[in-house]
Amino acid sequence: SSSCVLHHTGSVTEVTNSESRVLSCATGAPIQVGQNSFDHVTCLGDTEWYGSTCVGKVSALTSEISITCPSPCASNCSYSAGAGTAPVSKCIGDAEVISCTTGLLQLTTASTPVSYEKASCLPDGSWIAMNCDG
């Protein structure tokens, strides 16, 4: 599978987590972009990406950075969030990610409902959920 390659300050970081195109809160050093530091970096489509931090800041990144996201996801999936079902309509590489700061997701298919902070949609229509603390 291809990876989302982030070019910044003379270095290249490959984000190759199987569950998402993300540097999680719990693993890896933050990515430094100019004066900003991000805990998460997520591919959006073929050329765009955004960064967010675990404390609530979400920023669109600027032209300081060049990115290549060569493989859009093959299918969409949906998940039950709160009182309704939220469709996943935007392909970001091969995953869809709900950041730590946009509310908990209820995994209602489990025998006992569990809340998660992030959910990643995979190309086969399945998804993985996780929390910021790992």
VMD Tcl script that draws the C-alpha trace (Angstrom):
set ca {
  {0.00 0.00 0.00}
  {1.13 3.52 -0.68}
  {1.94 5.98 2.04}
  {1.17 9.60 2.57}
  {4.52 11.39 2.35}
  {4.87 14.65 4.23}
  {7.68 16.97 3.21}
  {8.58 19.53 5.82}
  {11.70 21.38 6.94}
  {13.97 19.34 4.74}
  {12.77 15.95 5.93}
  {10.24 13.36 4.84}
  {7.89 11.58 7.20}
  {5.86 8.61 6.02}
  {2.56 8.01 7.75}
  {1.78 4.35 7.26}
  {-0.49 3.29 10.13}
  {-2.74 0.49 8.94}
  {-5.74 2.07 10.64}
  {-5.32 5.60 9.30}
  {-3.06 8.22 7.81}
  {-2.45 9.63 11.26}
  {0.28 10.30 13.74}
  {-1.63 9.50 16.91}
  {-1.52 11.43 20.15}
  {0.14 8.52 21.89}
  {2.91 7.62 19.45}
  {5.60 9.46 17.55}
  {6.99 12.95 17.81}
  {4.73 15.82 16.75}
  {5.17 17.14 13.23}
  {6.58 20.65 13.20}
  {5.24 22.96 10.50}
  {6.69 26.44 10.74}
  {5.57 27.71 14.12}
  {2.92 25.01 14.48}
  {3.20 21.52 15.90}
  {0.65 18.79 15.16}
  {-0.17 15.47 16.80}
  {-2.27 14.18 13.90}
  {-1.69 14.53 10.18}
  {-4.36 13.23 7.81}
  {-4.40 12.97 4.02}
  {-7.30 14.63 2.23}
  {-7.72 13.37 -1.32}
  {-4.66 13.41 -3.55}
  {-2.81 16.57 -2.57}
  {-4.22 18.15 0.58}
  {-3.89 17.31 4.24}
  {-4.62 18.80 7.62}
  {-3.08 18.65 11.04}
  {-4.68 18.69 14.44}
  {-3.62 18.51 18.05}
  {-5.10 16.49 20.88}
  {-6.10 19.64 22.75}
  {-8.56 20.84 20.15}
  {-6.78 22.86 17.50}
  {-7.45 21.91 13.90}
  {-5.62 23.82 11.20}
  {-5.49 23.62 7.45}
  {-1.87 23.47 6.44}
  {-0.40 25.96 4.03}
  {1.76 25.83 0.94}
  {4.83 25.49 3.15}
  {4.33 21.76 2.72}
  {4.11 19.50 -0.31}
  {2.26 16.23 0.06}
  {1.47 13.23 -2.11}
  {-1.49 10.99 -1.34}
  {-1.54 8.66 -4.34}
  {-4.29 6.19 -3.42}
  {-7.80 7.44 -2.72}
  {-9.96 4.95 -0.84}
  {-11.99 2.48 -2.82}
  {-15.23 2.64 -0.85}
  {-17.07 4.60 1.80}
  {-18.36 3.34 5.11}
  {-20.66 4.74 7.74}
  {-20.70 4.69 11.51}
  {-23.27 5.37 14.19}
  {-22.43 8.56 16.06}
  {-24.60 9.89 18.84}
  {-28.28 10.03 17.92}
  {-27.84 9.28 14.25}
  {-25.71 7.74 11.56}
  {-23.00 9.89 10.03}
  {-21.94 8.83 6.53}
  {-18.28 8.88 5.66}
  {-18.24 10.64 2.32}
  {-14.76 12.11 2.02}
  {-11.93 9.79 1.05}
  {-8.65 10.65 2.70}
  {-6.04 8.30 1.42}
  {-7.45 5.00 2.60}
  {-9.01 6.18 5.85}
  {-11.54 8.53 7.35}
  {-10.64 9.95 10.71}
  {-12.68 11.62 13.40}
  {-10.31 13.72 15.48}
  {-9.95 13.49 19.22}
  {-11.70 16.82 19.64}
  {-14.99 16.42 17.76}
  {-16.92 14.31 20.25}
  {-17.07 10.67 21.20}
  {-18.32 7.94 18.87}
  {-20.57 5.24 20.29}
  {-19.72 1.80 18.98}
  {-23.20 0.30 19.22}
  {-22.36 -2.99 17.51}
  {-20.41 -4.11 20.56}
  {-22.13 -6.18 23.24}
  {-21.54 -3.26 25.59}
  {-21.46 0.17 23.89}
  {-18.03 1.78 24.06}
  {-17.08 5.38 23.37}
  {-14.17 6.25 21.13}
  {-12.50 9.51 20.21}
  {-11.29 8.61 16.73}
  {-12.62 6.32 14.02}
  {-10.88 5.36 10.79}
  {-12.66 4.03 7.73}
  {-10.79 1.36 5.77}
  {-11.05 0.65 2.03}
  {-13.04 -2.55 2.56}
  {-15.80 -0.67 4.38}
  {-14.76 -1.68 7.87}
  {-13.40 0.74 10.42}
  {-11.21 0.92 13.49}
  {-11.88 3.08 16.53}
  {-9.40 4.27 19.13}
  {-8.84 6.76 21.91}
  {-6.23 9.49 22.18}
  {-4.46 7.77 25.04}
  {-3.81 4.72 22.87}
}
mol new
graphics top color blue
foreach p $ca { graphics top sphere $p radius 0.5 }
foreach p [lrange $ca 0 end-1] q [lrange $ca 1 end] { graphics top cylinder $p $q radius 0.2 }
display resetview
